Amino acid sequence: MILHYKCPSCGSDMNFDADSGNLSCQSCGLKENIEEHPEQLITATFTEDEVKEYQCENCGAVLMTEKETTATSCSFCGAGVVIADRLSGNLAPAKVIPFTISKEAAIAAFQKWCGKGLLTPKGFMSADRIKSITGIYVPFWLYDLNSKVQVQAVGTKVRTYSQGDYIYTETKYYDAFRDINLDYVKIPVDASEKMNDELMDKLEPFPYDQLKEFKTPYLVGYVAEKYNYDDKQLLPRAKDKISGYIDSYIHSTLSGYQSINFKEKKIDTKSVQNHYVLLPVWMISYDYAQSEHTFAMNGQTGKVVGRPPISSGKVAMWFSGIAAGTLLTLKSIAYMMGGGFW
């Protein structure tokens, strides 16, 4: 089933407008509040026999899509379409964070970001080689996790003191036990096999206070993907993301000791609940020096992540500057000490 959103005033296609947060008609300017829009897809039935070929109800053209695509645009008439049967049943997202950065604003923000590169080539900084920019709703699982932690350790405190002609070192050993209960809320893990996990992790944080009940009009005019991995498959990644925080918290409770030797550490992390959500990401393809560079932008905060090319000349100048600064510092210190430095 293909969904088009037509303007009730003039009949033209409507798209989601990131600036206003409403469905907007590009022809007559009419805007509709999505929060008040009726939604019945959640109760629709999903069948596993996915169809990869759809027909645009706007112009009749055939739409060929990958099985993960849930929203796209018709390449013939440009109409934004939502593939409803891929957003129903178990595949219906619970929440969505809508785009607040339009395509034009995203391009301007990316160009500004490119211009700040201290070690990037001058040609890259001009940001005039954007090959494509695509707004994608990326599927994520948000996990609420609980960790029960039990730790047995031996802590040491060392004191050095003088008595007469002797210097003494006193070491005291303490048995330490910690019984800790930790709760983590909304740990995000991207569920699309197409997305680079490192890029998606670096886009965090997303403003989760902007999560809204899922309605298909938010997707119109953008590309959207459904998840490739379910919540059980990605739970180990969610646990791994908080492992560093758990270790840090454990050490913070044992900060009074000079050294810690752990005898036993039990960590039992379980999922309390999880939600399937769609989060807004601008994917930018940049063509430079016959190579394609991929960048991602948080569609709410404007944060840009990716690996820009590095200018070897600028790197050499930067290290030369450090070396020159170090030499000047050493000369100044030597001069103040009454010596010299050659």
Secondary structure, 3 states (H helix, E strand, C coil): CEECCECCCCCCEEEEECCCCEEEECCCCCEECHHHCCCCHHHCCCCCCCCCEEECCCCCCEEECCCCEEEEECCCCCCEEEEHHHCCHHHCCCEECCCCCCHHHHHHHHHHHHCCCCCCCHHHHCCCCEEEEEEEEEEEEEEEEEEEEEEEEEEEEEEEEEECCEEEEEEEEEEEEEEEEEEEEEEEEECCCCCCHHHHHHCCCCCHHHCEECCHHHHCCCEEECCCCCHHHHHHHHHHHHHHHHHHHHHHCCCCCCEEEEEEEEEEEEEEEEEEEEEEEEEEEEEECCEEEEEEEECCCCCEEECCCCCHHHHHHHHHHHHHHHHHHHHHHHHHCCCCCC
